[in-house]
Amino acid sequence: KYKSSRRLYSRQNKCFLYREVFFAPHTHQKIPPTMAEDGLNDYERLRQENIRRNQEKLAPLRRKADELSAAIRLAKPKRPYQAKPKPKAPTGPVRSSGRARGVAPDNLPPDLRSTRLSPSLASSILGAPPPEGAKVRAAGDFDAGRDMVLMPAHARKVMPCCIVSMRVLPLADRTVVAAGDKMGNIGYWEADGVSEDAGGADGVFRYWPHKGPVLAIVAHQAAPHKVYSSSHQGDICLMDFEEEKYSIIHLWEWPVYSLCQAQNSVGCLYFGDGKGGLTLSDERVGKVLTTWDVHEERINSIDFHPEKPHMLATSSTDRTACIWDVRNIKTKEPDSLKVFKLNKSAQSAYFSPSGRMLAVTSSSICGTVQVFSMDDFEKSHIVEYNNQKGSWPSKSKVIWGWNDTDLYAGNRSKGIDIISVDVNDSGLSAQNSSCLRSEHMTCIPHQFSAHPYKAGYLACSSSSSNVFLWTST
């Protein structure tokens, strides 16, 4: 080993310092300097001494600077902060809603929960004499194409919007038409005269029992003052004109598309829902008795045989129409007496007034009705009526008149096609015989209802809000 000295210059002391550096031979590695007991070498000890001496000199200066800063802060008053308000924009006239002003809204249907049934309408329905015997049959010389006319006074706007269901109430000596629209309103039109009641404008009375489209209306001939209606929301409502009140008797989980009552049972109500279920409810016990799964899709119509009260016909969107015996229907997988398979959905299936035939309406590109003989189902005939738009036939339902010879169907030219039916031992035939037209019927009819006690009185409605009543001369 050998040692050498390195000269270091100290600016503070203005002198040179010497530090011995030891080198190992042949390796040229630095040998660390020797340390004192405090762990510092001479240079570090000198540096720490300089720092201590400088801090002692600066301490009085820092104290003096702090005192001057405090004096300046005390001498300068602090102004309180004041926010400057923003200039307000010019305001216009104050607006308030009609509800805040206490003004009732316009063009709204009346709230049925606070509306009583019209005394004039109730007295008109209750004042009708009880019917004598069965429904009326047309005379042998009755010719619908010749004898039926539409008077200007019998073209009436009954509802505020589109009509989706309609029924002529079974009153023996007067004509009252009930119509339901897509907003849940039901309107009653006294077609025989203008009412003196202030609540009825030109014999029209409107109520709001439902919150959705009214899909079906029915009334029993033995109790015409009880009018049942159903809606797309699944509620079934009873409007009792004798008690002058309404009530919701059922809340179903599916839309109720069809209603029907048997001829020999006033208290029993049959209804078909949107899932193909046929349900029987009894008003006397106030509950549903049973439900049968008779179709795979919604039931569009229910109709009882006029001579056999245990037999009914149903039509469905599943492209079938069926005949059932209500005495033997099973709850699960029920067996029908007859199934009619169609190419399109069945919109209606109605028995003729005598029950000898069944007319099934199907929706296709051109409206079709197929007539079957109840004595021999092989006897049938298909008739196309004038309906050329595929979007419209889904609303169309063909009905029977007052005998077994006439069917009534809507015509695209704003008329009513009369389909003549003839059945004999050799077979069954049907054809378009005539068409009812009038300048007063401004819309295409798709809903029909025949007066059960007045031959030649046929009510029809369109997709608008009008009802047209054809009468016999």
LINDA-V462800 format. One record per residue. N is the residue number from 1. RES is the residue in one letter. PHI is phi in radians with two decimals (* if undefined). OMEGA is omega in degrees with one decimal (none if undefined). D_LAST is the distance of its C-alpha to the last C-alpha in Angstrom with 2 decimals. Layout:
n | res | phi | omega | d_last
N | RES | PHI | OMEGA | D_LAST
N | RES | PHI | OMEGA | D_LAST
This chain:
n | res | phi | omega | d_last
1 | K | * | 174.2 | 147.29
2 | Y | -2.51 | -177.4 | 148.11
3 | K | -2.28 | 176.4 | 147.01
4 | S | -2.53 | -178.4 | 146.48
5 | S | -1.96 | 178.2 | 145.55
6 | R | -2.04 | -177.6 | 142.49
7 | R | -1.60 | 178.6 | 142.67
8 | L | -2.13 | -177.5 | 139.72
9 | Y | -1.75 | 177.6 | 139.51
10 | S | -1.83 | -179.4 | 138.35
11 | R | -1.20 | -175.5 | 137.02
12 | Q | -1.21 | -178.7 | 137.15
13 | N | -1.61 | -179.8 | 140.81
14 | K | 0.93 | 178.0 | 141.73
15 | C | -2.67 | 178.4 | 143.72
16 | F | -1.69 | 175.4 | 143.60
17 | L | -1.98 | -179.3 | 142.97
18 | Y | -2.03 | 178.3 | 144.22
19 | R | -2.28 | -179.4 | 142.55
20 | E | -1.42 | 179.5 | 144.09
21 | V | -2.14 | -178.2 | 142.02
22 | F | -1.78 | 179.1 | 143.10
23 | F | -2.10 | 174.7 | 142.42
24 | A | -1.51 | -179.6 | 142.77
25 | P | -1.14 | 175.0 | 144.85
26 | H | 1.16 | -177.6 | 143.17
27 | T | -1.88 | -179.2 | 139.61
28 | H | 0.97 | 177.7 | 139.35
29 | Q | -1.74 | 179.0 | 137.18
30 | K | -1.24 | 174.7 | 137.16
31 | I | -1.82 | -178.2 | 138.86
32 | P | -1.06 | 179.4 | 137.14
33 | P | -1.17 | 179.3 | 139.31
34 | T | -1.30 | -178.1 | 140.89
35 | M | -1.84 | 175.1 | 138.99
36 | A | -1.42 | -178.0 | 140.45
37 | E | -1.17 | 179.4 | 139.76
38 | D | -1.43 | 177.8 | 136.73
39 | G | 1.46 | -178.5 | 135.10
40 | L | -2.02 | 174.4 | 135.43
41 | N | -1.54 | -174.8 | 137.65
42 | D | -1.13 | -178.5 | 139.60
43 | Y | -1.15 | -178.6 | 136.94
44 | E | -1.17 | 178.8 | 134.11
45 | R | -1.18 | 178.1 | 136.35
46 | L | -1.18 | 179.8 | 137.19
47 | R | -1.14 | 178.5 | 133.55
48 | Q | -1.11 | 178.6 | 132.56
49 | E | -1.16 | 177.0 | 135.43
50 | N | -1.13 | 179.5 | 134.25
51 | I | -1.12 | -179.9 | 130.70
52 | R | -1.10 | -178.1 | 132.00
53 | R | -1.19 | 177.4 | 134.21
54 | N | -1.16 | 179.0 | 131.38
55 | Q | -1.10 | 178.4 | 129.06
56 | E | -1.14 | 179.6 | 131.76
57 | K | -1.27 | -176.7 | 132.07
58 | L | -1.45 | -176.3 | 128.28
59 | A | -1.04 | 178.3 | 127.56
60 | P | -1.11 | 179.2 | 128.85
61 | L | -1.17 | 179.3 | 126.91
62 | R | -1.15 | 179.1 | 123.61
63 | R | -1.08 | -179.9 | 124.25
64 | K | -1.13 | -179.9 | 124.91
65 | A | -1.15 | 178.3 | 121.70
66 | D | -1.14 | 179.5 | 119.61
67 | E | -1.12 | 178.7 | 121.13
68 | L | -1.14 | 179.6 | 120.39
69 | S | -1.14 | 178.9 | 116.75
70 | A | -1.14 | 179.7 | 116.22
71 | A | -1.14 | 179.2 | 117.78
72 | I | -1.15 | 179.9 | 115.51
73 | R | -1.13 | 179.0 | 112.36
74 | L | -1.25 | -177.3 | 113.41
75 | A | -1.28 | -177.0 | 114.28
76 | K | -1.62 | -179.7 | 110.88
77 | P | -1.24 | -179.5 | 108.12
78 | K | -1.63 | 179.5 | 104.77
79 | R | -1.37 | 176.7 | 101.84
80 | P | -1.21 | -178.7 | 98.74
81 | Y | -1.40 | 178.2 | 95.70
82 | Q | -2.16 | 179.0 | 92.90
83 | A | -1.34 | 178.6 | 89.54
84 | K | -1.44 | 179.2 | 88.25
85 | P | -1.19 | 178.4 | 84.67
86 | K | -1.32 | 178.9 | 82.31
87 | P | -1.13 | -178.8 | 80.74
88 | K | -1.36 | 177.1 | 77.15
89 | A | -1.30 | 178.9 | 74.44
90 | P | -1.11 | -178.7 | 72.46
91 | T | -1.65 | 177.8 | 69.38
92 | G | -1.51 | 179.0 | 66.02
93 | P | -1.17 | -178.4 | 63.62
94 | V | -1.25 | 179.7 | 63.07
95 | R | -1.78 | 177.4 | 59.67
96 | S | -2.45 | -177.9 | 58.01
97 | S | -1.30 | 177.2 | 54.81
98 | G | -1.11 | 178.2 | 51.86
99 | R | -1.16 | 177.7 | 52.69
100 | A | -1.19 | 179.0 | 56.25
101 | R | -1.44 | -179.6 | 55.00
102 | G | 1.40 | -179.3 | 52.57
103 | V | -1.69 | -180.0 | 49.46
104 | A | -1.28 | 179.0 | 46.27
105 | P | -1.20 | -179.2 | 44.77
106 | D | -1.71 | 170.9 | 41.64
107 | N | 1.01 | 174.6 | 38.42
108 | L | -1.94 | 176.8 | 39.11
109 | P | -1.16 | -178.4 | 36.69
110 | P | -1.15 | 177.0 | 37.66
111 | D | -1.36 | -174.8 | 40.17
112 | L | -1.14 | -179.5 | 38.45
113 | R | -1.18 | 178.1 | 41.85
114 | S | -2.10 | -177.6 | 42.00
115 | T | -2.04 | 175.4 | 38.33
116 | R | -1.55 | 176.3 | 36.91
117 | L | -1.16 | -176.3 | 33.32
118 | S | -1.14 | 177.2 | 31.31
119 | P | -1.09 | 179.7 | 31.51
120 | S | -1.16 | 178.4 | 28.12
121 | L | -1.15 | 179.3 | 26.44
122 | A | -1.10 | 179.9 | 28.57
123 | S | -1.18 | 178.4 | 27.74
124 | S | -1.18 | -179.8 | 23.99
125 | I | -1.29 | -179.0 | 24.40
126 | L | -1.28 | -178.7 | 27.05
127 | G | -1.40 | 179.4 | 25.23
128 | A | -1.24 | 178.3 | 22.46
129 | P | -1.19 | 178.8 | 23.25
130 | P | -1.13 | -179.1 | 24.59
131 | P | -1.19 | 177.9 | 22.36
132 | E | -1.87 | 177.8 | 23.02
133 | G | 1.37 | -175.7 | 23.85
134 | A | -1.44 | 180.0 | 22.72
135 | K | -1.15 | -175.9 | 19.61
136 | V | -1.25 | 173.6 | 16.43
137 | R | -1.99 | 179.5 | 16.06
138 | A | -1.25 | 178.4 | 13.11
139 | A | -1.19 | -176.9 | 13.28
140 | G | -1.12 | -179.5 | 15.37
141 | D | -1.62 | -179.1 | 12.98
142 | F | -1.28 | 178.5 | 10.44
143 | D | -2.16 | -175.1 | 10.61
144 | A | -1.09 | -179.1 | 10.02
145 | G | -1.14 | -179.0 | 11.26
146 | R | -1.75 | -170.0 | 8.96
147 | D | -1.64 | -175.4 | 5.48
148 | M | -1.68 | -179.4 | 6.24
149 | V | -2.37 | 175.9 | 7.03
150 | L | -2.06 | 179.6 | 9.90
151 | M | -1.44 | 179.3 | 10.49
152 | P | -1.04 | -179.4 | 14.26
153 | A | -1.27 | -177.8 | 14.73
154 | H | -1.75 | 169.3 | 13.58
155 | A | -1.94 | -168.0 | 16.46
156 | R | -2.29 | 170.8 | 19.40
157 | K | -1.45 | -173.8 | 23.03
158 | V | -1.76 | -174.7 | 23.77
159 | M | -2.06 | 178.8 | 27.18
160 | P | -1.34 | -178.9 | 30.30
161 | C | -2.53 | -170.5 | 30.84
162 | C | -1.07 | 178.2 | 29.64
163 | I | -1.53 | -179.3 | 27.19
164 | V | -2.08 | 177.6 | 28.53
165 | S | -2.66 | -176.1 | 26.63
166 | M | -2.79 | 178.7 | 23.35
167 | R | -2.74 | 169.7 | 21.84
168 | V | -1.51 | -176.8 | 18.92
169 | L | -1.17 | -177.5 | 20.94
170 | P | -1.34 | 177.4 | 20.59
171 | L | -1.88 | -169.4 | 19.59
172 | A | -1.21 | -170.7 | 17.99
173 | D | -2.04 | -179.3 | 16.20
174 | R | -2.58 | -175.8 | 15.93
175 | T | -2.13 | 175.5 | 15.48
176 | V | -2.21 | -178.6 | 18.79
177 | V | -1.84 | 175.3 | 19.50
178 | A | -1.85 | -178.7 | 23.20
179 | A | -2.32 | 178.0 | 24.62
180 | G | -2.07 | -178.0 | 28.27
181 | D | -1.93 | -174.7 | 30.15
182 | K | -1.36 | 178.7 | 33.48
183 | M | -1.65 | 179.5 | 35.47
184 | G | 1.69 | 178.4 | 34.80
185 | N | -1.46 | 171.7 | 32.27
186 | I | -2.20 | 179.4 | 29.28
187 | G | -1.98 | 177.7 | 26.49
188 | Y | -2.00 | -178.2 | 23.99
189 | W | -2.02 | 172.9 | 20.86
190 | E | -1.45 | -172.3 | 19.23
191 | A | -1.38 | -176.7 | 15.76
192 | D | -1.41 | -178.3 | 14.78
193 | G | -3.05 | 179.7 | 17.47
194 | V | -1.56 | -179.4 | 20.81
195 | S | -1.33 | 176.5 | 23.78
196 | E | -1.54 | -179.6 | 26.89
197 | D | -1.26 | -179.1 | 29.17
198 | A | -1.17 | -179.2 | 31.35
199 | G | -1.35 | -178.9 | 31.23
200 | G | -1.97 | 178.4 | 27.55
201 | A | -1.57 | -178.8 | 26.61
202 | D | 0.99 | 177.0 | 23.01
203 | G | 1.38 | -179.5 | 22.35
204 | V | -1.92 | 179.3 | 24.08
205 | F | -2.16 | -177.2 | 27.20
206 | R | -2.08 | 177.2 | 29.57
207 | Y | -2.39 | -175.6 | 32.46
208 | W | -2.30 | -177.5 | 35.14
209 | P | -1.46 | -174.9 | 36.08
210 | H | -2.16 | 177.5 | 37.26
211 | K | -1.84 | 179.1 | 39.72
212 | G | -2.45 | -179.0 | 38.22
213 | P | -0.99 | 178.4 | 34.95
214 | V | -1.47 | -171.7 | 32.46
215 | L | -1.63 | -177.3 | 31.99
216 | A | -2.69 | 176.5 | 29.96
217 | I | -2.39 | -179.4 | 27.95
218 | V | -2.61 | 175.1 | 27.36
219 | A | -2.56 | -178.7 | 26.79
220 | H | -1.41 | -177.9 | 27.37
221 | Q | -1.18 | 177.7 | 24.86
222 | A | -1.47 | 179.1 | 27.80
223 | A | -2.50 | -177.6 | 28.77
224 | P | -1.20 | 179.2 | 25.89
225 | H | -1.38 | 176.6 | 28.26
226 | K | -1.89 | -176.4 | 30.47
227 | V | -1.93 | 178.1 | 29.27
228 | Y | -1.72 | 177.0 | 31.58
229 | S | -2.53 | 179.5 | 31.98
230 | S | -2.32 | -175.6 | 34.60
231 | S | -2.34 | 178.5 | 36.12
232 | H | -1.21 | 177.9 | 38.38
233 | Q | -1.39 | 178.4 | 41.32
234 | G | 1.62 | 179.8 | 41.12
235 | D | -1.66 | 176.8 | 40.16
236 | I | -1.99 | -173.5 | 37.58
237 | C | -2.01 | 175.1 | 36.30
238 | L | -2.00 | 174.8 | 34.86
239 | M | -1.84 | -176.9 | 32.97
240 | D | -1.76 | -178.9 | 33.26
241 | F | -1.34 | 178.0 | 31.27
242 | E | -1.26 | 177.9 | 33.06
243 | E | -1.61 | 179.1 | 36.43
244 | E | 0.95 | 177.6 | 35.15
245 | K | -2.74 | 175.7 | 36.97
246 | Y | -2.14 | 177.7 | 36.85
247 | S | -2.76 | 174.6 | 39.41
248 | I | -1.61 | -173.9 | 40.40
249 | I | -1.63 | 179.6 | 40.94
250 | H | -2.56 | 170.5 | 42.21
251 | L | -2.12 | -174.6 | 43.95
252 | W | -1.65 | -176.4 | 43.97
253 | E | -1.40 | 179.3 | 46.37
254 | W | -2.16 | 174.2 | 43.80
255 | P | -1.05 | -179.5 | 40.33
256 | V | -1.80 | -172.9 | 37.63
257 | Y | -1.66 | -174.0 | 34.82
258 | S | -2.54 | 178.0 | 32.76
259 | L | -2.33 | 177.1 | 32.06
260 | C | -2.83 | 176.1 | 30.90
261 | Q | -2.23 | 178.9 | 31.34
262 | A | -1.25 | -176.8 | 31.90
263 | Q | -1.11 | -174.4 | 29.71
264 | N | -1.74 | -177.3 | 32.78
265 | S | -2.47 | -178.8 | 34.47
266 | V | -1.38 | -173.6 | 33.27
267 | G | -1.49 | -177.5 | 36.49
268 | C | -1.68 | -179.2 | 36.94
269 | L | -2.17 | 175.4 | 35.70
270 | Y | -1.83 | 176.8 | 36.13
271 | F | -2.48 | 179.7 | 36.42
272 | G | -1.94 | -174.8 | 37.54
273 | D | -1.87 | -175.8 | 39.87
274 | G | -1.35 | 178.8 | 41.08
275 | K | -1.91 | 177.7 | 44.03
276 | G | 1.52 | 179.4 | 42.24
277 | G | -1.60 | 174.8 | 42.84
278 | L | -1.88 | -172.2 | 40.52
279 | T | -2.10 | 176.0 | 41.30
280 | L | -1.98 | 175.6 | 40.63
281 | S | -2.14 | -178.6 | 41.02
282 | D | -2.05 | -179.3 | 41.04
283 | E | -1.18 | -177.4 | 40.12
284 | R | -1.18 | 178.0 | 42.30
285 | V | -1.72 | 175.8 | 45.44
286 | G | 1.24 | 179.3 | 44.36
287 | K | -2.73 | 177.6 | 45.51
288 | V | -1.41 | -179.1 | 44.86
289 | L | -1.51 | -178.1 | 45.76
290 | T | -2.81 | 177.0 | 46.05
291 | T | -2.35 | 178.2 | 45.23
292 | W | -2.00 | 175.7 | 45.05
293 | D | -1.57 | -172.4 | 45.74
294 | V | -1.64 | -179.7 | 43.16
295 | H | -2.41 | 178.8 | 42.79
296 | E | -1.53 | 178.4 | 45.09
297 | E | -2.27 | -169.7 | 42.65
298 | R | -1.07 | 178.4 | 39.69
299 | I | -1.69 | -175.4 | 36.90
300 | N | -1.57 | -179.0 | 33.49
301 | S | -2.71 | 174.2 | 31.31
302 | I | -2.36 | -179.1 | 31.80
303 | D | -2.55 | 178.8 | 29.55
304 | F | -1.62 | 175.0 | 30.44
305 | H | -1.16 | -176.1 | 29.92
306 | P | -1.17 | -178.5 | 27.38
307 | E | -1.87 | -178.5 | 29.86
308 | K | -2.12 | -173.9 | 33.15
309 | P | -1.18 | 179.1 | 33.57
310 | H | -1.57 | -175.5 | 36.85
311 | M | -1.92 | 177.6 | 35.43
312 | L | -2.39 | 178.9 | 33.99
313 | A | -2.08 | 178.3 | 33.40
314 | T | -2.25 | 173.7 | 34.56
315 | S | -2.21 | -173.1 | 34.44
316 | S | -2.52 | 175.3 | 37.12
317 | T | -1.26 | 177.8 | 38.48
318 | D | -1.38 | 175.6 | 41.46
319 | R | 1.24 | 176.5 | 39.52
320 | T | -2.37 | 168.7 | 38.91
321 | A | -2.23 | -172.2 | 36.23
322 | C | -2.27 | 172.4 | 37.63
323 | I | -2.00 | -173.6 | 36.86
324 | W | -2.22 | 169.7 | 38.96
325 | D | -1.91 | -173.4 | 40.10
326 | V | -1.15 | 179.7 | 40.54
327 | R | -1.33 | -172.6 | 43.15
328 | N | -2.21 | -179.9 | 45.52
329 | I | -1.36 | 176.2 | 45.07
330 | K | -1.50 | 179.5 | 48.46
331 | T | -1.17 | 178.7 | 49.04
332 | K | -1.89 | -179.7 | 51.05
333 | E | 0.89 | -178.7 | 50.06
334 | P | -1.21 | 179.1 | 47.18
335 | D | -1.79 | 179.8 | 46.34
336 | S | -1.67 | 176.0 | 42.77
337 | L | -1.29 | -179.3 | 41.42
338 | K | -2.74 | 176.5 | 40.17
339 | V | -2.10 | 176.0 | 40.39
340 | F | -1.85 | -179.1 | 38.28
341 | K | -1.67 | -176.7 | 40.19
342 | L | -2.08 | 177.7 | 38.44
343 | N | -1.40 | 178.9 | 39.85
344 | K | -2.23 | -178.1 | 38.12
345 | S | -1.13 | 178.6 | 37.04
346 | A | -1.54 | -177.8 | 34.23
347 | Q | -1.54 | 179.8 | 31.50
348 | S | -2.80 | 174.5 | 29.45
349 | A | -2.57 | -174.1 | 29.64
350 | Y | -2.18 | 173.7 | 26.78
351 | F | -1.34 | 174.4 | 26.62
352 | S | -1.25 | -178.2 | 23.71
353 | P | -0.97 | 177.8 | 21.93
354 | S | -1.60 | -178.2 | 24.51
355 | G | 1.49 | -177.7 | 27.35
356 | R | -1.42 | -176.9 | 28.32
357 | M | -2.39 | 178.1 | 27.93
358 | L | -2.29 | 178.5 | 28.66
359 | A | -1.89 | -178.3 | 27.26
360 | V | -2.01 | 178.8 | 29.81
361 | T | -1.73 | 177.2 | 29.18
362 | S | -2.17 | 179.6 | 32.31
363 | S | -1.65 | 177.6 | 33.19
364 | S | -2.50 | 179.2 | 34.89
365 | I | -1.03 | 172.3 | 35.30
366 | C | -2.06 | -176.7 | 32.06
367 | G | -1.02 | -179.4 | 29.47
368 | T | -2.28 | 173.1 | 29.76
369 | V | -2.32 | -179.9 | 28.21
370 | Q | -2.00 | -176.6 | 30.23
371 | V | -1.86 | 179.9 | 28.82
372 | F | -2.04 | 173.3 | 31.40
373 | S | -1.54 | -179.1 | 31.56
374 | M | -1.29 | 176.9 | 32.89
375 | D | -1.37 | -179.6 | 34.87
376 | D | -2.55 | -176.1 | 36.61
377 | F | -1.17 | 177.2 | 36.60
378 | E | -1.22 | 176.2 | 38.05
379 | K | -1.43 | -179.2 | 34.72
380 | S | -2.67 | 179.5 | 32.91
381 | H | -2.67 | 179.6 | 31.24
382 | I | -1.89 | 179.4 | 31.04
383 | V | -2.19 | 173.0 | 28.30
384 | E | -1.74 | 176.3 | 28.69
385 | Y | -1.98 | -167.7 | 25.80
386 | N | -1.25 | 178.1 | 26.18
387 | N | -2.58 | -167.8 | 28.24
388 | Q | -1.82 | -177.7 | 31.62
389 | K | -1.80 | -178.0 | 33.23
390 | G | -1.24 | -178.3 | 35.31
391 | S | -1.38 | -173.4 | 35.04
392 | W | -1.57 | -173.6 | 31.28
393 | P | -1.06 | -179.1 | 30.58
394 | S | -1.08 | 179.3 | 32.40
395 | K | -1.60 | -169.2 | 29.44
396 | S | -1.45 | 174.3 | 26.79
397 | K | -2.36 | 179.7 | 25.46
398 | V | -1.62 | -177.3 | 23.18
399 | I | -2.15 | 172.9 | 21.14
400 | W | -1.45 | 174.9 | 19.59
401 | G | -1.63 | -174.1 | 16.00
402 | W | -1.92 | 174.5 | 15.38
403 | N | -2.68 | -177.4 | 17.61
404 | D | -1.54 | -173.9 | 20.74
405 | T | -1.88 | -173.5 | 19.39
406 | D | -2.20 | 170.3 | 17.57
407 | L | -2.08 | -177.4 | 19.25
408 | Y | -2.12 | -177.6 | 18.09
409 | A | -2.37 | 179.0 | 20.80
410 | G | -1.28 | -177.8 | 21.46
411 | N | -2.11 | -178.5 | 22.37
412 | R | -1.16 | 179.2 | 25.26
413 | S | -1.60 | 177.8 | 23.54
414 | K | 1.08 | 177.5 | 21.15
415 | G | -2.41 | 179.0 | 18.37
416 | I | -2.18 | 176.6 | 17.22
417 | D | -1.38 | 174.6 | 18.73
418 | I | -1.85 | -179.2 | 17.21
419 | I | -1.79 | -180.0 | 20.29
420 | S | -1.56 | -177.5 | 20.23
421 | V | -2.07 | 178.4 | 22.95
422 | D | -2.38 | 178.1 | 24.84
423 | V | -2.22 | 178.2 | 27.86
424 | N | -2.58 | -177.0 | 30.28
425 | D | -1.15 | -177.4 | 33.99
426 | S | -1.41 | -179.8 | 34.92
427 | G | 2.81 | -177.7 | 33.25
428 | L | -2.25 | 179.5 | 30.21
429 | S | -2.35 | 178.5 | 28.32
430 | A | -2.62 | -178.9 | 25.69
431 | Q | -2.76 | 175.3 | 24.51
432 | N | -1.28 | -176.6 | 22.13
433 | S | -1.74 | -178.1 | 19.49
434 | S | -2.76 | -178.7 | 17.11
435 | C | -2.47 | 176.9 | 16.54
436 | L | -1.53 | 179.6 | 13.77
437 | R | -2.34 | 177.1 | 15.14
438 | S | -2.72 | 177.0 | 14.68
439 | E | -1.21 | -178.6 | 17.44
440 | H | -1.48 | 177.7 | 16.74
441 | M | -1.63 | -171.7 | 17.66
442 | T | -1.73 | -177.2 | 21.41
443 | C | -2.31 | 179.3 | 22.79
444 | I | -1.48 | -178.7 | 23.07
445 | P | -1.37 | 176.4 | 21.21
446 | H | -2.40 | 175.6 | 23.51
447 | Q | -2.00 | -178.6 | 22.43
448 | F | -2.29 | 174.1 | 19.38
449 | S | -2.65 | -179.5 | 18.38
450 | A | -1.64 | 177.4 | 15.66
451 | H | -1.17 | -175.3 | 14.83
452 | P | -1.23 | -175.6 | 17.03
453 | Y | -2.17 | 178.2 | 15.34
454 | K | -2.27 | 179.2 | 11.57
455 | A | -1.16 | -179.6 | 10.30
456 | G | 1.62 | 177.5 | 8.23
457 | Y | -1.67 | -176.0 | 9.85
458 | L | -2.19 | 177.0 | 12.51
459 | A | -1.74 | 177.5 | 15.19
460 | C | -2.46 | -179.9 | 17.70
461 | S | -2.41 | -178.2 | 20.86
462 | S | -2.08 | 176.8 | 23.57
463 | S | -1.33 | 175.5 | 27.30
464 | S | -1.65 | -175.7 | 26.94
465 | S | -1.93 | -174.3 | 25.93
466 | N | -1.74 | 172.5 | 22.22
467 | V | -2.16 | -179.8 | 19.20
468 | F | -2.07 | -178.2 | 15.75
469 | L | -1.99 | 174.5 | 12.69
470 | W | -1.48 | -179.1 | 9.71
471 | T | -2.20 | -179.3 | 6.57
472 | S | -1.67 | 178.0 | 3.78
473 | T | -1.39 | none | 0.00
